[in-house]
Amino acid sequence: MKNMSQKERQQMMLNAPVHKVIPKLAVPSIISMLITAIYNMADTFFVSQIGTSASGAVGVIFSAMAIIQAVAFMIGMGSGTNVSQALGAGDTEKAKRYAATGFFTAFIVGVIIMLLGLANIDPLVRFLGATETIAPYARDYAQYIFFGAPFIMCSFAMNNLLRFEGLAFYGMIGITSGGILNMVLDPILIFGFGMGTAGAALATAISQFVSFAVLLIMTNTKPDAIKISIKNFRPTLAMYGRIINNGFPSLGRQGIASVATIILNTTAGAYGDAAIAAMAIVSRFVMFINSTVIGIGQGFQPVCSFSFGAGKYARVREAFFFCLKVTTILLTVLAVCSFLLSESIVTVFRRDDPLVIEIGTLALRLQILTLPLWGFIVMSNMLTQSIGYGIRATIISTARQGLFLIPALLVLPRMFGLLGLQMAQPVSDALSCCLTFVIVSGILKELKQKETKTL
C-alpha cells in the first residue's frame, strides 16, 4: 500500500471493502499511538523512581504538553482532512497547498509557544497545579519540553498529513523511531547523567526532533507522498477557516482536557502529592488503552474523508459501524482485564508508596467501568470531524474531558471528598455518551438522506 500511486490509493479508499482497508490503515496508526503512549508511561515510570513529588511533576506538565499537542493536532488534522477531501475529489494542487500550509503554520506556532513558555516558566508551573514540593521538578521538566515545541508541533502535523493521504505506514516509522529512542534515553539521562526529571524531558525533546527529521525526510523523498514545499505555502483566510473548522474539534478535545487536568491537579493537591501522583499514573495508563481506539479511528478517518468528498455516503456509514463494533468489543475485553489487574498496574509505577497505590487503584477501577463507551464517543468524534461538521464535532470532542468533566471536578469532590475526585471521569463518560448519541443519530440520518438522493 505504501508503494501505491495517489490514484491507486484513491481507488482503494473509495472502493476496497472497509473491513479490509481500515485495518490496513489502522495498524500503523495503532502502533504509532501505542509507542507514543508507551514512552509517555516510560517517562512516568522512570521519574516515579525518583520520588512521589517528581512523579507528580510529570502529571502537572502533562497538561502543558497536551496543549502543545492539541494545537498541533488542530493544524495537522484540519489541514489533513482538507488534503484528504481534495485528493478524493482529484485536486492534487489544492492538496499540496493545504499540506504546506499545515506544516509551516505548525512550525511558526511552535516557535511562539517555545518563546512564551520559556519566558513565563515559573508562574506557568504554579498555574498548572504544582505544589511547593512539586514545582522544582516541574520547572526542570517543562524547560526542555518548551525547547522542543516547534519540532513536537511539526511531528504531529506531518503524522496527521501522512495519515490522511493514506500513508500511515510512513507516519508510524517516524513516530516509532522517536518513541524507541525516548525509552532508551530516559534511564541514561535521568540516572546515568543524574539529570532527574530534566533528563526525562530532554529525552522527549530529542526523540521528537528525531521523529521530525525522519518524517520530513520521508515526506519529501517518497514518490507517493505529497511534498512539503515553501513555494506551496500560500495560505488564505479561507484556507485557515477550513483548517480551523475541521481541526478545532481536536483543539477543543485536547485543549479543554488540559484545562481539566489543571483543575484535577489543583483539586488533587488538597489531598497531597500522593493524590496528584496517583491520578497522573492513572491518566497515563488510561491514555495507553485509549491510544488503540484512537489508532483505529485514525484508520477510519481517511476512508471517511475520501468517501464523503466523493459523495459515497453509504460507505461513510458502513465504515463508521464497522469501527464501532470492533472498538466496543476490544474495549470490553480490555476493561475486564484491567479491572482485575488494577492494583498491580498502579504498583508497577510507585511500589514504595502505599497511599499512591490505594488512591490510584480505586480511581483506575472506576474509570474502567465506562471503558466500553469510549469506542462510540471516539468514533463519533472522528466521523463528525472527518466530514467537516466542525461545531458538532467540537461539542462531542470537548464533552468527555471538558463540558462534563470540569463541572464534575468542581462539584463531586466537594460532595464526596477524594472519592468525588476519583469518580469524576466515569460520571463524565456516561453523560458524554448520552449527548453523543443524540448528536450522531441526527448526522447518520442526514447521511442516509443524502445517500437516498444520490441513488
NORHUVEN-V406640 format. One record per backbone hydrogen bond with DSSP energy under -0.5 kcal/mol. CO is the residue of the C=O (numbers start at 0). NH is the residue of the N-H. Records with the same first field share a line. If there is no record, write none. Layout:
CO=NH + NH
This chain:
0=3
4=8
5=9
6=10
7=11
8=12
9=13
10=14 + 15
11=15
16=19 + 20
17=21
19=23
20=24
21=25
22=26
23=27
24=28
25=29
26=30
27=31
28=32
29=33
30=34
31=35
32=36
33=37
34=38
35=39
36=40
37=41
38=42
39=43
40=44
41=45
42=46
43=47
44=48
45=48
46=49 + 50
50=54
51=55
52=56
53=57
54=58
55=59
56=60
57=61
58=62
59=62
60=64
61=65
62=66
63=67
64=68
65=69
66=70
67=71
68=72
69=73
70=74
71=75
72=76 + 77
73=77
74=78
75=79
76=80
77=81
78=82
79=83
80=84
81=85
82=86
83=87
84=88
85=90
86=89
89=91
90=94
91=95
92=96
93=97
94=98
95=99
96=100
97=101
98=102
99=103
100=104
101=105
102=106
103=107
104=108
105=109
106=110
107=111
108=112
109=113
110=114
111=115
112=116
113=117
114=118
115=119
117=120
119=123
120=124
121=125
122=126
123=127
124=129
125=128
130=134
133=136 + 137
134=138
135=139
136=140
137=141
138=142
139=143
140=144
141=145
142=146
143=147
145=148
147=150 + 151
148=152
149=153
150=154
151=155
152=156
153=157
154=158
155=159
156=160
157=161
158=162
159=163
160=164
161=166
162=165
166=169 + 170
167=171
168=172
169=173
170=174
171=175
172=176
173=177
174=178
175=179
176=180
177=181
178=182
179=183
180=184
181=185
182=186
183=187
184=188
185=189
186=190 + 191
187=192
188=194
189=195
194=197
195=198 + 199
196=200
197=201
198=202
199=203
200=204
201=205
202=206
203=207
204=208
205=209
206=210
207=211
208=212
209=213
210=214
211=215
212=216
213=217
214=218
215=219
216=220
217=221
221=224
226=228
228=231
229=232
231=233
235=239
236=240
237=241
238=242
239=243
240=244
241=245
242=246
243=247
246=249 + 250
247=251
248=252
249=253
250=254
251=255
252=256
253=257
254=258
255=259
256=260
257=261
258=262
259=263
260=264
261=265
262=266
263=267
264=268
265=269
266=269
267=270
268=271
271=274 + 275
272=276
273=277
274=278
275=279
276=280
277=281
278=282
279=283
280=284
281=285
282=286
283=287
284=288
285=289
286=290
287=291
288=291 + 292
289=293
290=294
291=295
292=296
293=297
294=298
295=299
296=300
297=301
298=302
299=303
300=304
301=305
302=306
303=307
304=308
305=309
306=311
307=310
310=312
311=315
312=316
313=317
314=318
315=319
316=320
317=321
318=322
319=323
320=324
321=325
322=326
323=327
324=328
325=329
326=330
327=331
328=332
329=333
330=334
331=335
332=336
333=337
334=338
335=339
336=340
338=341
340=344
341=345
342=346
343=347
344=348
345=348 + 349
349=352
352=356
353=357
354=358
355=359
356=360
357=361
358=362
359=363
360=364
361=365
362=366
363=367
364=368
366=369
367=370
369=372
370=373
372=376
373=377
374=378
375=379
376=380
377=381
378=382
379=383
380=384
381=385
382=386
383=388
384=387
387=389
388=392
389=393
390=394
391=395
392=396
393=397
394=398
395=399
397=401 + 402
398=401 + 403 + 404
401=405 + 406
403=407
404=408
405=409
406=410
407=411 + 412
410=413 + 414
411=415
412=416
415=418
416=419 + 420
417=421
418=422
419=423
420=423
422=426
423=427
424=428
425=429
426=430
427=431
428=432
429=433
430=434
431=435
432=436
433=437
434=438
435=439
436=440
437=441
438=442
439=443
440=444
441=445
442=446
443=447
444=448
445=449
446=450
447=451
448=452
449=453
450=454
451=454
